[in-house]
C-alpha cells in the first residue's frame, strides 16, 4: 500500500507547519510556542482529549477508534525541541532566533505526527486508542524520562510505544529498524587534572605539568575500547574537549577534559565508566598530580522489542514496499531519550531515510519535506494494522 491519499493531500499543510516550527526553534523544555500550536491543532482536529504540561511542556492527545473492543492503547511519540546551533542552511524559512536551529529534524517529526493525528481523528478506522505524544527536551534534557516520570504510561494506559527519527544518508523514503539495540547509551565524562604550575621554559622540572598529564590521559583512554572491551562488543570513548593554560610560557596548574562514551551493553557501560576513572587517576598519580573524574549517565541504549519491531517493519512495508524496508539494520552509536519510554513499555524505534544531505546537528542540515508523507502514512498504518477495525 503506497502513501495514503489523504495523507498525500495533507503534505503541503504538514510542510507549512514544519516551516513555521523551523522559523521559531525552541530549546529543551522552553518549547512553549511549539507546544501551544501543537495543542491548538490537536483540538481543532477533534481529538478526544488534549493535555498540556506533561513532563513540564509536553503535549498528549487521545484519539479513540470507532471501535474499542480490543482495549488496546498505542503511543506514538515525536520530539519538539531544537539545538543551540547558528543556522547556515540558506532556506527561506531559516531560524529567526539567533543561535538556535532545528538541526535534527524535530520540526519534521512534529509535523508528520500532527498529520497522522489529523487523519486518525477524521477516520478513526481502528479498534482501540491512539495516544499521540509530543515531547520536549530530547536534545540532552531527558524530556522522555520527564514525561514518563509524570505518569505518561500509567495515566493513559499505554501498552506499546513507538518512535521515529529521520536519517540523512539513508535513501529517501527507506525505513530501517532492528530488534534489540538500535541506538547506543549516551554518557558524558569530565576529568579535572591538578598539577603544579610553573615556568614553561626556565623551570619545567619544578612544575607538575597538567597539560602533559591530560595528553597522556587522552591517549590512554583509547585503550579502553581496544584492550578492555570484548572485541565482539562495541564501545566508543571520545575526548571532545581539552582546556588548559593562559600563556605560551606558563605551565598551568590545572587542565580539564571532557567527552562522551557510547555503549550498547550495560556491562560494557559499567566497564567504560570504571576504566575512565582508573586510567585518569593512575596516570595523574604517576606524574605527581591528581585527577578527578565525573561520569554522568545520560541516556540508556535504545533497545527495540522483537514483536513491536515486527509490527513497525510490517507497517513500513505497507507504505513503501518490502524492498525499501531493512528490518535487520546495523545499530548506530547515536543516542535517544526515547530509550526511557522503551524501558517502561514494549515498543520500537524506526529510522526514515532522508536521502543525501548534511548529518543531523550540522549547521547546514535541512529536513527533506518529501518524507513527511511516508512518515505520517507509517504512523497511520501502524495504528490501523496493529489495531484493525472489524
N, C-alpha and C positions, 0 to 999 in steps of 0.2 A: 504494500500500500504506500503510495507516494505521499508527499506533503499534503495535509488535509486542505481541501479547497477553501474552507472558511478561514483557516489559518493563513493561507496564501493571501487572501483578501485583507487580512489584518497586518500584513508585512509593513506597509507604509506607516501605519499607525504605531506599530512597535518601534520602527526606526525613529519616528518623531519623538516618542517617549525617551528612547535611548539618547538621542542627540541633546535633548533638554537636560537629562541627568548628566551627560558628559560636560555640558557647559557649566554646570554647577556642582562640581565634585565636593564631597564632604568626607571628613576624616574620622575613622574609628567609630566612636559612639555618637559623634556630633552630626548624625545624618537626619536632622530634624526636617529639613525641606524635603529630602527624598522620601523619607518615611511618611510625611504628610501627604505627598502626592500619591504614593502607593495606596495608602488607606483610602483616600478620596476616590481613586479609580475603582478599588475593590468594592466600595459601597455603591458606586454607580453601576457596576456590573450586576448587582443584586446578590452578592454573596450573603449567605445566611447569618454570618457573624463576622465582624471585623474588630480586632482588638489591637490596640497600640500599647507601647511601653513594655513589651515583654523582652527581658534582657536589656533593660534601660530604654532602648529605642527601636526594638524590633517590632514587626507587624505580623500578625497571624490572622488568616481568614479561613472560614469554613464554608465548603460547598458540598451540599448533600445531593446525592444522586436521586434519580426519580424512583429508585427502589432502595430499601435499607435492610432487606432480609439477611444479607451477608454479614452484617455487623462489622465489616472491615473498615479500618481507618488508615489511610496512607498519607504521609507527609512528603511534600516537595519543597526543597529549600533553594533559595537564591540569596546572594550576598549583595550589599548595597554600598559599601564604603570604597573610597578611593585611596590614593597614595600620596605621600609628600614629595612629589616629583614635579619639576617645571616642564611643562609640555612643549615639545618641538615638532609635533606631528604635522602641523600645517593644515589641518582640516578646518573647514569654515565654521564648525561649531566647537572649536577648541575651548579649553577651560578658560573661564573668565575670572578664576580665582588664582592669583599668583602663588606658585609653589605647590599647588595641588593638581592632581590629574587622575583620571580614570585610566591607569596604565595596566590594568589586569582584566578589564572586560566585565567588571561587576555591573556596570551600567547596562551591558547587553544581557547579562544573566537576569537582571531585574526585569528588563523589558520583555524577554521571552516568557518568563513565568507569568507576568501580567497578561500577555496574550493568551497563554494557556488558560489562565483563570477566567478570562472573559469568555472564551469558548466553552469551558466546562460549566460556567454559570448559565450560559444560554441553552445548552443542550442537555446537560445532566444525564447523559447516556451511560450511566454506570450504576452499580448496586453497592452502595457503601458511602463513605465520606472521604473527600479530598481536603487536606489541610495544606494551604499554601503558606510558606514560611519565608519572610523577608528579614534577613539577619544583618545586624551592624557588625563592625569591628572584626572582620575576618583577618585583616592585614596586621596581625600582631597583637590584637586586643582580646582574642579569645571570646568573641561575641557568641559563637556557637555554644560554648560552655555556659556563658551567662544566660542564654535562653533556656538551656536545659536546667540550670540551677533555679530558674524562675518558674519551673513547672511545665515547660513546653510539652513534654511527652505525656505526663500524667493528666494534666488539665484537659487535654483534648483526646486522650486515649489513643494516641498514635501507636500503631502496631509495627509499621515498617516506614523507613525514611530513605529518601533518595536525593542525591545531589548531582550537579553537572558543572563542568568547567570547560571553557574554550581552550583550544590547544593550537597555538601557532606552530607551523611546520608539519602538522598532520593535514593531509589533503582536505580541502573544503567539503564539508558535509559527511565526512567519515567519522565513525564512532570507534572508540577503543575503551576496553574495560577488561578486568581480570578478577577472578576470585582471590581472596587473600589480600596481602598488602598491595596497594596501588600507588600510594604516596608515603614518604618517609616521615618519621618523627622529626620535629624541628626544634632544636635546643640552642641556647646561647651560652657562651662562656666568656668570662673576663678574668684576666690574670694581671695582678699588680706586682711588679718586681721592685724590691727595695735593695739598693746597694749603698754606695758611699760616694758622694760627689767629689770631684777633683779637677785638676788642670789636665786637659787632654794632651798637652804637649810636654809640659815641664814636669808633671808628676803623676802619670797614669798608674805607677806602681803603688802609689799611696791611696788610690781610689778602689772602689769595688764597682765595676762597670755594669750598670743596669742595662745598657744597650747590648753589650756583648752577651749578657745572660739571656736577655729577651730573644736575641737572634738564635742562640743555641736552642732555646725552647721551641721556637718556630720550626726549626729543622727536625728536632726530636719528636715533636707531636706527629709528624708524618709516619713515624714508625708504628704508631698505634694500629693503623689500617694494614700496613704491610707486614707487621710482625706480631701483633696481638690478636687481631680479628681472624677468625676462621676464614680461610680463603674461599670457602663455599658460601659465605655470607657477605653482607655488604655494609659499608660504612663510609662516611665522608667526614673528615676533620679539616676545616679550613680556617686559617687565621686571616681575618679580613681587615684588621686594624692594628696599627703599631704606632704609638705616640710616645715621644720622649725628647728631651733636650730643648735648649733655647739658644745655643750658640755653637759655632764650628769648633771652638777650642775648649769647651767645658764638658766634662763627663757628668751626665745628670745622675742624681741620686735615685730617681725612680723611672720606671718605664711601664706603660700599660699596653696590654694586648687584648684583642677581642676577636671572637669568631663564632662559627656555627658548627654544630655536629648533627649529622643525619644518619639515622639507622632505621631498619625495619623490625628487627628482633629485640624484644625487651631485655634479654640477657646481654646482647651486644651493646645496647644503650647503657646498661649498668657498667659494663666494662669500660666503655669510652669515657664515661663520667669519672670513674675512678682513676684511669690511667692519665687523663689530662692533669689532674691534681698531683698525682705522684711524680710525673715527669717534671712538671714545673717546680715543685718543691725540691726534688732531688738535684736538678741542675743548678738552681739558685744556691743551694747549700754548698754544692761542690765549688762554686766560685766565691763563696764567702758572703752571700746575700741571702735573702729570703723571698718567697713568693706566696701570695695569697690568691686562691682560685675561687671564683664564684660561678657555679654552674646552674643555669636556670632551665628547667624543663618547661618548654612552651607548649607545643602541640604533639600529641602522640601520633603514631603511624595511622594512616587511613587504611583500614582493613575491611575489605568488602566481604559480605556473607555470600556463600555459594548460591543458595536458592535465589536470593534477590539479584545477584549478578546475572543469573539466567533470565530472570524476568526483565531486567533492564536491557539485556542484549536482544531479547526477542522483540521488545517494543521498538528498539532502534532498527532492527531488520525490517519491521513493518513499515518504517518510514523511508529508509534509504536503500533497502535491499541487502541481502546477505553478503554480497561482495564488498560492501562498504562498512562492515562491522567486524572488528577484530576482538573476539571475546577472550583472548589469551595474550594480551599485550604485556610488554615488559614494564615493570614498575619504574617509576621515576623518583628522583630524590627531592622533589618539591614537597612542601608541607601544606596542610589544610586543616582548619579547625572544624570542618565537618566531621573529623575524626571523633570529636566529643559526642556527636549525635549517634555515631555508629557504635560507641561504647554503651549506649543506652538502649538502642533498638536495632534489630537486623535491618540491613539496607545495603545500598551500593552507590558508588560514586563513579560517574562516567565522564569521559573526555570527548569533546566535539571539535573536529578539525576546523581550523580557520583558513588553511592554505598558507602560502608563503607570506612572510612578514616578520616584523621585529618581535622578539620574545616579550612575554609579559614582564612588566617592571622596567621596560625601556622607555626613555622619554619620547621616542618617536613611534611607540606602539599605536596601532589603530585596530579597532574591532571591525570585523567583516560583517556588515549587515545582512549579507546573503545567508548567514547561518541562523538568523532569527527564526525563519520558517521551520527548518528542520528541528531546531531546539524546542520551539513551542509544540510542534507536532509530536515530538518524542514524549514530552510531558503528558500530552493528551492521550496518546496511545498507551502509555504506561498505566494510566488510570483506567482506561476503557478495557484493556485486555486483562489487567490484573483483577479488576472488579467488574466483570461483564454483566450487563443488564440482561434479563431473560427475554 
